[in-house]
Amino acid sequence: MDVLNDMLVFGFHPTPTTHKAVLDASSKSRRADVILHIHNRLVGMGLELNLSTYNTLISTLCRLGMVKRTTLVFKEMMGKVISPDIITYNALIQGYCLSSHLKNAFSMHSQMLTEGVSPNVETYNILLRGLSAASLIKDAAGLVNQMKERGLIPNADTYDILLSSHGKIGNMKECIKFYCEMITKGFVPKTSTYNVLISCFSKGKKMSEAKKLMREMQMRGLSPNSSTYDILICGWYRLSKQPGLSKSLKRSYQAEAKRLFEEMNEKGFIPCENTLAHISFALAKPGKKVDAQRILNKLYKKNVK
């Protein structure tokens, strides 16, 4: 790198800040050999090898899921009698979770406890994300209990992970439980978390509750995004297709879907294919030609901008 050559020419010695900035830049290559080469060059230029330096290198490699290379770096660090801290262990646990080595992630968690390093809330959030990614969120209860037993208080991210994970597997009961806990403790869910909850109600044909949730998120200062509208529009159309509905109720549900579609359009959001399929079906009926043409014109203008 030219920057390193310039530093060498002008006699500058790399600092931990320089090390972090240069490794962040080299990580864009997503190649462990490049990252390690840059790291070794900085060491050769006088960078001190200490806990901070190793944490930066380990964190950089782990963010990319490069656990094999990270394990070698970790062994090198231990060989220099540099004891890992919470930053080291959290990075390693995250690396194992990202590379789908969940068993190793929990082994590393056990190792840190054995070494007397106390986990923090982020440690448990990383493990919960790992369970969620592996579709094992049902096993999270023991982990949350362990967290609380250690005197650690779940934060907004903890609740976001739990709520979203249970929502994705359709566990509405747990979803509502964590949502109520979250709100009671003063945390505001993210828009993506609200979307998971709204989707749960939508799939359960509880569209009135889904509609209330959208209003609630707006009252809390959160704006619905494209996904929010897609979920609600599809939900109302699915509800309108139920057998045995009266014509007036069917029209009412479709009118709500159309109103949301218009609102979505006005806000500049592009509907997903599923939403367009529902809208197309509704507008492909006699007497809907003008509405269909108007909506298609709006979508065309938006896509050519």
C-alpha positions, 0 to 999 in steps of 0.5 A: 500500500502506498500509504505504508510506503509513505509512512516508512519514507517519512519515518512515521511509526504506526499506532493502534489507530493507524492499525485499525484504520488500515486493517478496516480498509484491507478487509474490503478485499475479504482476503485473510492473506491480504489482511495478515500481510498488511498487519505483518508489515505494520508490525515490521514498521514498529507496531507494538504487539499487545492486547489492543493490536491482537483484538483489532486483528482478531475482530477484523478477521472474525467479522468476515467469518475467517475463523481458521486464520483467527484461531492461529492468531489467537494461539499466537497471542496466547503463546506471547502470554497476552491474556484475552479480554471480553473484546477478544472473546466476543469477536471469536464467538461472533466469528464462529456464529457467522461461519455457522460453527455454533458449537464452537461459539458456545465452547468459546463462551464456556472457555471465557467463563473458565478463564474468569472473563465475565460475559456482557450483554453483547456476548449473549446477543451474539449467541442469540443471533447465532441460535436464530441464524441456525433456527434454534431460537427455541433453545434461547430460554436457558441462555436468557435465564443465564444472562439474567442470573449474572445480573445482566439486563437485556437491552433493546437489541436482545428483545429485537433478536428474540422477537424477530426470531420467534416471529420468523417461525410463527411463534406469535405467543412468544412474539407478543410476550417479548414485545410487551416486555420490551415496551414495558421496559421503555425500549422502542422496537425497530421498523424491521421488528415491527414488520415481523410482528405485523407479519405474524398478525397478518398470517394469522388473519388478524389484520385489525391488530396489524393495522393498530401496530402500524399506527402504534409504530408511527406514534412512536416516531417510526416510519413504515417502510416498503416491507411494512406496506407489502405485508399489510397490502398482501394481508388485506387481500388474502383476507378478502379471498376467504370463502363465505365473506359477504360482498360488502366485507370483501370490498371493505378489505380490498378498499383498505389494501388499495388505500395502503397501495396508494399511500405506498405509491405516494411515499415513493416505495416500489411494491414487491412482486407479490403485492403487484400480483394481488393488485393486478388480480383486483384490478383485472376485473370489469370496471377497474380499467381506469384505476389500473391504468392510473396505477401503472402510469405512476409505477412507470414514471417512478421506474424511469426516473 
